[in-house]
Amino acid sequence: MAMKEKRVCPHVYGPCKSRRMGLSLGINTGDPEIKCCTWSCVYCQYGYGILSDSTGRHASRAGIIQALVPALEKHPGIESVTFAGNCEPGTHPELLLLVQDIAFLRSSMDAKWIFNCLSNGSELGRDDVVAAFNILDEAWIKLDCGTQTLMHKLNRPLPRAGCIEGHIANIKKLREPRIQTLLWLDSDKGRGIGNYTRDNLDALLVAYKQIAPVMIHLTTVCRTSATEGLEPVSAHKLEEFALEARQAGLEVAVFP
């Protein structure tokens, strides 16, 4: 059974205390009223939403800056500003210019917050998106599944964004790629929509070695998911997999 869709995500929201990003202000570059994304992951906290590039209601560059400035002034203890929300940030038609705007704003305010994004990486085939992500302090790209079959079943991408080999190759275009992997179990063993399996862990290790990211974050479900019945992987199991990755020479942090 699917969850009821969450339909409101302002263009600038928070601050919220993030397990990974500290006290963070979020920037949602897409439609504030409904999730619209190039992936429709079974675990997404915003529900399945619309599987598409855009609803045509992107936030304007000026509108985001106008909302961001007072939020930063009101919350001087901000530790990060993060592109996230209910869409894929890379689909914004002026992402590169927007990133440049915010980088200039940080410099003019003499601020120290980390400027980053959470992305599924579907737009890394575009040079302007790669350039934008390389300006950021950190670009975190999703890699939950190491095989084409599982990626199609669990991340449910648009057909143009559903090739695991292409996804890996695109991530490698980044100057300092960072990977975010979310692992979960399925309470209904018959559905087969959990990704914490030996086969997937082995496939992820192969992909990690190909990408050689500067850091991997391992997380698990901690909010209501688009699909009911998904369960978290224990901290112990996450640490076990992290150890395997570290033994392969990779930097890993665990967020149970």
C-alpha positions as CSV (number, residue, x, y, z in Angstrom):
1,M,0.0,0.0,0.0
2,A,1.3,3.5,-0.9
3,M,1.4,6.3,1.6
4,K,-0.7,9.5,1.1
5,E,1.3,12.0,-0.9
6,K,3.0,14.9,0.9
7,R,2.2,17.9,-1.3
8,V,3.9,20.9,0.2
9,C,7.6,21.7,0.2
10,P,8.5,25.4,0.1
11,H,11.3,26.6,-2.1
12,V,13.3,27.4,1.0
13,Y,12.5,25.4,4.1
14,G,13.9,24.6,7.6
15,P,16.2,24.9,9.3
16,C,16.1,21.2,10.2
17,K,18.6,19.2,12.1
18,S,20.0,16.7,9.7
19,R,21.8,13.5,10.7
20,R,24.4,14.2,8.0
21,M,24.3,17.9,7.3
22,G,23.9,19.4,10.7
23,L,21.6,22.4,11.1
24,S,20.5,22.8,7.5
25,L,18.4,25.1,5.3
26,G,16.8,23.2,2.4
27,I,16.3,24.5,-1.1
28,N,13.5,22.9,-3.2
29,T,13.9,24.0,-6.8
30,G,10.8,22.2,-8.1
31,D,7.0,22.5,-7.7
32,P,6.2,23.3,-4.1
33,E,2.8,21.6,-4.3
34,I,3.6,18.1,-5.4
35,K,6.6,15.8,-5.8
36,C,7.9,15.6,-9.4
37,C,11.1,13.7,-9.9
38,T,13.1,11.7,-12.4
39,W,13.1,8.8,-10.0
40,S,10.2,7.4,-8.0
41,C,11.9,5.5,-5.2
42,V,9.9,3.0,-3.2
43,Y,11.2,4.6,0.0
44,C,10.7,8.3,-0.7
45,Q,9.3,10.3,2.2
46,Y,7.4,12.5,-0.3
47,G,5.5,9.5,-1.8
48,Y,5.7,8.3,-5.4
49,G,4.6,11.7,-6.9
50,I,4.9,12.4,-10.7
51,L,7.6,10.6,-12.6
52,S,8.7,13.4,-14.9
53,D,11.4,16.0,-15.5
54,S,9.2,18.8,-14.3
55,T,5.6,20.1,-13.8
56,G,6.8,23.4,-15.3
57,R,6.6,25.1,-11.9
58,H,10.3,25.6,-11.1
59,A,11.3,28.2,-8.6
60,S,12.8,31.3,-10.1
61,R,16.4,32.2,-9.3
62,A,15.3,35.5,-7.8
63,G,12.6,33.9,-5.8
64,I,15.0,31.5,-4.2
65,I,17.5,34.2,-3.3
66,Q,14.8,36.4,-1.9
67,A,13.6,33.6,0.4
68,L,17.1,32.4,1.3
69,V,18.6,35.7,2.4
70,P,16.1,36.4,5.3
71,A,16.3,32.8,6.3
72,L,20.0,32.9,6.6
73,E,19.9,36.2,8.5
74,K,17.3,34.8,10.9
75,H,19.4,31.6,11.6
76,P,23.1,32.6,11.9
77,G,24.0,29.2,13.2
78,I,23.2,27.4,9.9
79,E,25.8,24.7,9.1
80,S,24.7,23.8,5.6
81,V,22.5,24.9,2.7
82,T,21.3,21.9,0.8
83,F,19.5,21.5,-2.5
84,A,17.0,18.7,-1.7
85,G,13.2,18.8,-1.4
86,N,10.6,17.0,-3.5
87,C,12.3,17.1,-6.9
88,E,15.7,16.4,-8.6
89,P,17.7,19.6,-8.3
90,G,19.5,18.9,-11.6
91,T,16.3,19.5,-13.6
92,H,16.2,23.2,-12.8
93,P,16.8,24.9,-16.1
94,E,19.1,27.6,-14.5
95,L,20.8,25.4,-12.0
96,L,24.3,26.6,-12.8
97,L,23.4,30.2,-12.5
98,L,21.5,29.6,-9.3
99,V,24.5,27.8,-7.8
100,Q,26.7,30.7,-8.8
101,D,24.2,33.1,-7.2
102,I,24.2,31.3,-3.9
103,A,28.0,30.9,-3.9
104,F,28.3,34.6,-4.4
105,L,25.8,35.2,-1.6
106,R,27.8,33.1,0.8
107,S,31.0,35.0,-0.1
108,S,29.3,38.4,0.3
109,M,27.9,37.4,3.7
110,D,31.3,36.0,4.8
111,A,29.4,32.8,5.8
112,K,31.0,29.4,6.6
113,W,28.1,27.0,5.9
114,I,28.6,24.1,3.6
115,F,26.9,24.4,0.2
116,N,25.7,21.0,-1.0
117,C,23.0,19.0,-2.7
118,L,21.3,15.6,-2.5
119,S,20.7,14.3,-6.0
120,N,19.8,11.1,-7.8
121,G,22.3,12.0,-10.5
122,S,19.9,11.6,-13.4
123,E,21.0,14.9,-15.0
124,L,24.8,14.3,-14.9
125,G,24.7,13.7,-18.6
126,R,24.5,17.5,-19.0
127,D,27.7,19.5,-18.8
128,D,26.0,22.5,-17.1
129,V,24.8,20.2,-14.2
130,V,28.3,18.7,-13.8
131,A,29.7,22.2,-13.7
132,A,27.1,23.3,-11.1
133,F,27.7,20.3,-8.9
134,N,31.5,20.8,-9.1
135,I,31.0,24.4,-7.7
136,L,29.3,22.9,-4.6
137,D,31.3,21.9,-1.6
138,E,29.6,18.5,-1.7
139,A,27.4,16.8,-4.3
140,W,25.8,13.6,-2.8
141,I,24.6,11.2,-5.5
142,K,22.2,8.3,-4.9
143,L,23.4,4.8,-5.5
144,D,21.1,2.3,-3.7
145,C,21.2,-0.5,-6.2
146,G,24.2,-2.0,-8.1
147,T,22.3,-3.8,-10.8
148,Q,20.0,-2.6,-13.6
149,T,17.2,-4.9,-12.5
150,L,17.1,-3.7,-9.0
151,M,17.5,-0.1,-9.9
152,H,14.5,-0.3,-12.2
153,K,12.4,-2.1,-9.5
154,L,13.3,0.0,-6.5
155,N,14.4,3.5,-7.7
156,R,11.9,3.4,-10.6
157,P,13.7,6.0,-12.8
158,L,12.5,7.6,-16.1
159,P,13.6,5.3,-19.0
160,R,16.2,7.8,-20.1
161,A,17.8,7.8,-16.6
162,G,17.6,4.1,-15.9
163,C,20.9,2.6,-17.1
164,I,23.1,1.6,-14.1
165,E,26.3,1.6,-16.3
166,G,25.5,5.1,-17.5
167,H,24.7,6.2,-13.9
168,I,28.0,5.0,-12.7
169,A,29.8,6.7,-15.6
170,N,28.1,10.0,-15.0
171,I,28.9,10.0,-11.3
172,K,32.6,9.6,-12.3
173,K,32.4,12.9,-14.1
174,L,32.3,14.8,-10.8
175,R,35.5,16.3,-9.5
176,E,34.9,14.8,-6.0
177,P,32.0,12.3,-6.2
178,R,30.2,11.5,-3.0
179,I,27.8,8.6,-2.7
180,Q,24.7,8.2,-0.5
181,T,23.4,4.7,-0.3
182,L,20.2,3.9,1.5
183,L,19.7,0.3,2.6
184,W,16.4,-1.2,3.8
185,L,14.6,-4.5,4.4
186,D,11.1,-5.5,3.2
187,S,8.7,-6.9,5.8
188,D,6.9,-8.8,3.0
189,K,9.5,-11.3,1.8
190,G,7.4,-12.2,-1.2
191,R,7.6,-8.7,-2.8
192,G,11.3,-8.6,-3.1
193,I,11.6,-4.8,-2.7
194,G,14.3,-4.7,-0.1
195,N,17.9,-3.9,-1.2
196,Y,19.8,-5.3,1.8
197,T,20.7,-8.5,0.1
198,R,24.1,-10.2,-0.4
199,D,23.8,-9.9,-4.2
200,N,23.1,-6.1,-4.1
201,L,25.8,-5.5,-1.5
202,D,28.3,-7.2,-3.7
203,A,27.2,-5.2,-6.8
204,L,27.4,-2.0,-4.8
205,L,31.0,-2.8,-3.8
206,V,31.9,-3.3,-7.5
207,A,30.2,0.1,-8.3
208,Y,32.0,1.9,-5.5
209,K,35.4,0.7,-6.7
210,Q,34.6,1.9,-10.2
211,I,33.5,5.3,-9.0
212,A,36.2,5.8,-6.3
213,P,34.2,8.4,-4.4
214,V,35.8,10.6,-1.8
215,M,33.1,9.5,0.7
216,I,30.2,7.1,1.0
217,H,27.3,7.7,3.4
218,L,25.3,4.6,4.4
219,T,21.8,5.3,5.7
220,T,18.6,3.4,6.3
221,V,14.9,4.3,6.3
222,C,13.9,6.5,9.3
223,R,10.7,8.2,7.9
224,T,7.4,7.1,6.4
225,S,8.1,5.6,3.0
226,A,6.2,5.7,-0.3
227,T,5.6,2.0,0.1
228,E,4.5,0.6,3.4
229,G,6.4,-2.3,5.1
230,L,9.9,-1.1,4.5
231,E,12.1,-1.6,7.6
232,P,15.5,-0.2,8.7
233,V,18.7,-2.1,8.6
234,S,20.3,-2.3,12.0
235,A,23.3,-0.2,12.9
236,H,25.3,-3.3,13.3
237,K,24.5,-4.6,9.8
238,L,25.3,-1.2,8.3
239,E,28.7,-1.2,10.1
240,E,29.4,-4.6,8.8
241,F,28.9,-3.5,5.2
242,A,30.9,-0.3,5.9
243,L,33.8,-2.5,7.1
244,E,33.7,-4.4,3.8
245,A,33.9,-1.1,1.9
246,R,36.7,0.2,4.1
247,Q,38.7,-3.0,3.5
248,A,38.4,-2.1,-0.2
249,G,40.1,1.2,0.5
250,L,36.9,3.3,0.6
251,E,35.9,6.1,3.0
252,V,32.6,5.3,4.6
253,A,30.4,6.9,7.3
254,V,27.3,5.2,8.8
255,F,24.1,7.0,9.8
256,P,21.6,4.4,11.2
